[in-house]
Amino acid sequence: MTVAQPEALNFECETGNYHTFCPISCVAWLYQKIEDSFFLVIGTKTCGYFLQNAMGVMIFAEPRYAMAELEEGDISAQLNDYEELKRLCLQIKRDRNPSVIVWIGTCTTEIIKMDLEGLAPKLESEIGIPIVVARANGLDYAFTQGEDTVLAAMAARCPEKAPEVEKEKRGGIQQLLNFGKKKEDVVAEESEYVKHPPLVLFGSLPDPVVTQLTLELKKQGIKVSGWLPSKRYTELPVIEEGYYAAGVNPFLSRTATAIMRRRKAKLIGAPFPIGPDGTRAWIEKICSVFGIEPNGLQEREQQIWASLEDYIQLVRGKSVFFMGDNLLEISLARFLIRCGMSCPEIGIPYMDKRYQAAELALLEQTCKEMGVSVPRIVEKPDNYNQIQRIYELKPDLVITGMAHANPLEARGINTKWSVEFTFAQIHGFTNARDILELVTRPLRRNNSLKDLGWAKLVKDEAKV
């Protein structure tokens, strides 16, 4: 009789509930990324209040989102959903004329069973603007999965074949990289690429990071055919059978499934390009799929680690505890363990073991190489139980959602908001410093307070 070997990674599920930031907040970064889009959030005044607060930092950017507020009459099904949504969409068309309108479904649309997918095609043909429906309610989805549902819906709209006249217009990132170059220089650069099947990358990243990752792959002779999402909806990448796709974020499992099942593309299962170790592993996996020998990656990674030493000295030997909020927890924990930290527990709202298989393997490998115990991974953690464990473990830093940060700080526990990692540039080799800047900020603050002394601090506060 064979005895089953215990798993090196220990997975648990506590409550079955999500305790995270609301997923409709994905509008905050997606409406800026997709420049010709307009987002219509269909919910109650509560959703409107949340968006006003969540996007308070974006007051200097021209907003391309609005609320379709459901009143008591709508909720009791006394009013006509179609006519009201048609009125709003016609107003959006008249005022903004976007290339696409994205309907964001909320908890309320789920509870009252609004058939958004049924209404959208009829209205789309009537007003002449594509309408993409994405469910981003907090009942079914965690914080960053709002982006996942939007990109999964957009993957279905990606063209299968690019018309000849459109081929030159598509590939906006390539045009950006070729800007200001002579035609003969562009032709010479094209010869630098290795012949390989088309590669599409998916995940919403700021344009500078898109350029960085595209150039890192170009150094290996790999050409990126397109990004999902693109800067403009009209430039969505071609995805068809035979294409390859790779994700840049750990929360895009539904998008990955849509690309594989609906577009018949092949998914490259790689760790995610967060931290120098993750970025190197991500590029190496893409190279291995295309039969390319990576060039200079080890040296590149070592250079980045050397440049981070001043920050690493602050975290080496310290412990970090993840309460779970944005689904970046596994990747961030793996990077911080590589920096010399220990991590007793990783809370995560949703764990897709297939999509994150390569990341989990790298986490396990990193723990062995660094000589630390493998973290306990808790899916849908119970916050009350977690706080008891935090009291027992006394970690040096807790990365948590905003709801628990102040209560923990009041009890002498250092915290960092997980939402900050969502909005920061953390991908690629060069942005690893930004991750450590965020992680070490509370630790550096405490060191500064010790150096100043409490008496001087109180005196300065009184002056202010």
Secondary structure by P-SEA (a helix, b strand, c coil): cbbbbbbcbbbbbcccccccccccccccccccccccbbbbbbccaaaaaaaaaaacccccccccccccccccccccccccaaaaaaaaaaaaaacccccbbbbbbcaaaaaaccaaaaaaaaaaaaacbbbbbbbbccccccccaaaaaaaaaaaaacccccccccccccaaaaaaaaccccaaaaaaaaaacccccbbbbbccccaaaaaaaaaaaaaaccccccccccccccccccccccbbbbbccccaaaaaaaaaaccbbbbbcccccccaaaaaaaaaaaaaaacccccaaaaaaaaaaaaaaaaaaacccbbbbbcccccaaaaaaaaaaaacccccbbbbcccccccaaaaaaaaaaaaaaaccccccccccccaaaaaaaaaaacccccccccccaaaaaaabbbbbbaaaaaacccccccaaaaaaaaaaaaaaaaaaaaaacaaaaaaaaaac
